[in-house]
């Protein structure tokens, strides 16, 4: 898989997720709606071919996309 498989916004959302931020906190921080946050997460999960947020985080770390 390519490192840049996710959009910058999807990467930003997951970077905040690994900091244990809630959907509401991520929405507030990025100035987007909670629904948009959930859409970004859902799109990323589909692109990565994994199940759930945790699976996406693990895959993104493995790919070197997320810094923890």
Number of C-alpha atoms within 10 A of each C-alpha: 7 7 9 10 14 18 12 10 13 18 19 15 22 24 19 16 18 15 9 11 15 14 19 14 15 22 18 13 12 13 9 12 14 16 12 12 23 16 13 20 22 17 15 24 21 13 13 17 12 15 11 13 16 13 14 21 22 13 17 21 13 10 13 11 18 16 8 9
